[in-house]
């Protein structure tokens, strides 16, 4: 078995299955959390095309509606509304390609119950 560098067994070649498994284990004494981000394209219900930013069926109107109905604080880029930070820590933000990203806070389990 060959090694590289001064870190000894951490740089073993060839890699073993246990080496790959260890890369995903939390360090002893820590508690990791699970994060999730979901991105979705938003369509204009009247045209079936990608929703524009402006207008009554646009992304800005959607974000303003979220603010009115769910509360939270707006996220701005200059004078452009680009997202909403909800009271529970969840974020709804616009991505560069025009999709909407949903990002809840990381959790200690993947189960909602």
C-alpha positions in Angstrom: 0.0 0.0 0.0 1.4 3.4 -0.9 1.0 6.6 1.0 1.3 10.3 0.0 2.4 13.2 2.2 3.0 13.3 5.9 -0.6 12.4 7.0 0.1 8.6 6.8 -3.0 6.5 6.6 -5.3 9.4 5.7 -3.8 9.4 2.2 -3.9 5.7 1.5 -3.9 4.6 -2.1 -5.8 2.7 -3.3 -8.9 3.9 -1.4 -10.9 1.4 0.5 -14.7 1.4 1.0 -14.2 2.3 4.6 -12.1 5.3 3.6 -15.0 6.7 1.6 -17.5 5.9 4.4 -15.4 7.7 7.0 -15.5 10.9 4.9 -19.2 11.2 5.7 -19.1 10.5 9.4 -19.4 13.4 11.9 -16.4 14.0 14.1 -16.7 12.3 17.5 -18.8 14.4 19.9 -20.5 16.5 17.2 -24.1 16.4 16.1 -24.7 17.1 12.4 -27.8 18.5 10.8 -29.4 17.9 7.5 -29.9 20.8 5.1 -32.2 20.9 2.0 -32.6 23.3 -0.9 -35.2 23.0 -3.5 -35.2 25.0 -6.7 -38.1 25.2 -9.1 -39.0 27.0 -12.2 -42.1 29.2 -11.9 -44.6 29.4 -14.7 -47.1 32.1 -15.6 -50.4 30.4 -15.2 -52.0 32.5 -18.0 -49.3 31.8 -20.6 -47.5 28.6 -19.4 -44.2 30.4 -20.0 -41.5 31.2 -17.4 -42.8 33.8 -15.1 -41.2 37.2 -15.6 -40.0 39.3 -12.7 -42.5 42.1 -13.1 -46.2 42.1 -13.7 -49.3 40.7 -12.0 -48.1 37.1 -12.5 -44.4 37.8 -12.0 -41.9 36.7 -9.4 -42.0 40.1 -7.6 -45.8 39.7 -7.2 -45.3 36.2 -5.8 -42.7 37.4 -3.3 -44.9 40.3 -2.2 -47.8 37.9 -1.7 -45.6 35.6 0.4 -44.7 38.6 2.6 -48.4 39.6 3.0 -49.7 36.1 3.8 -46.8 34.5 5.7 -44.9 37.5 7.1 -41.1 37.7 7.3 -38.6 40.2 6.1 -37.8 41.1 2.5 -34.4 40.6 0.9 -33.5 43.4 -1.5 -30.8 43.9 -4.1 -31.0 47.6 -4.5 -34.7 48.3 -5.3 -35.3 44.7 -6.5 -37.1 42.3 -4.2 -35.1 39.1 -4.5 -36.4 37.0 -1.6 -38.2 36.6 1.7 -36.8 35.4 5.0 -39.8 33.8 6.8 -40.3 34.0 10.6 -39.3 30.3 11.0 -35.9 30.8 9.3 -37.0 29.5 5.9 -35.8 31.5 2.9 -37.5 31.9 -0.5 -35.1 33.5 -2.9 -34.7 34.1 -6.6 -31.8 32.4 -8.3 -29.8 33.9 -11.2 -31.6 31.7 -13.7 -35.0 32.9 -12.6 -36.0 29.8 -10.5 -37.3 30.1 -7.0 -35.3 28.5 -4.2 -36.8 27.1 -1.0 -34.3 26.8 1.9 -35.6 25.7 5.3 -33.3 25.7 8.3 -31.1 22.6 8.7 -32.7 19.9 10.9 -31.3 17.2 13.2 -33.4 14.6 11.4 -35.0 14.1 7.9 -38.4 13.3 9.5 -40.8 16.2 10.0 -42.4 14.3 13.0 
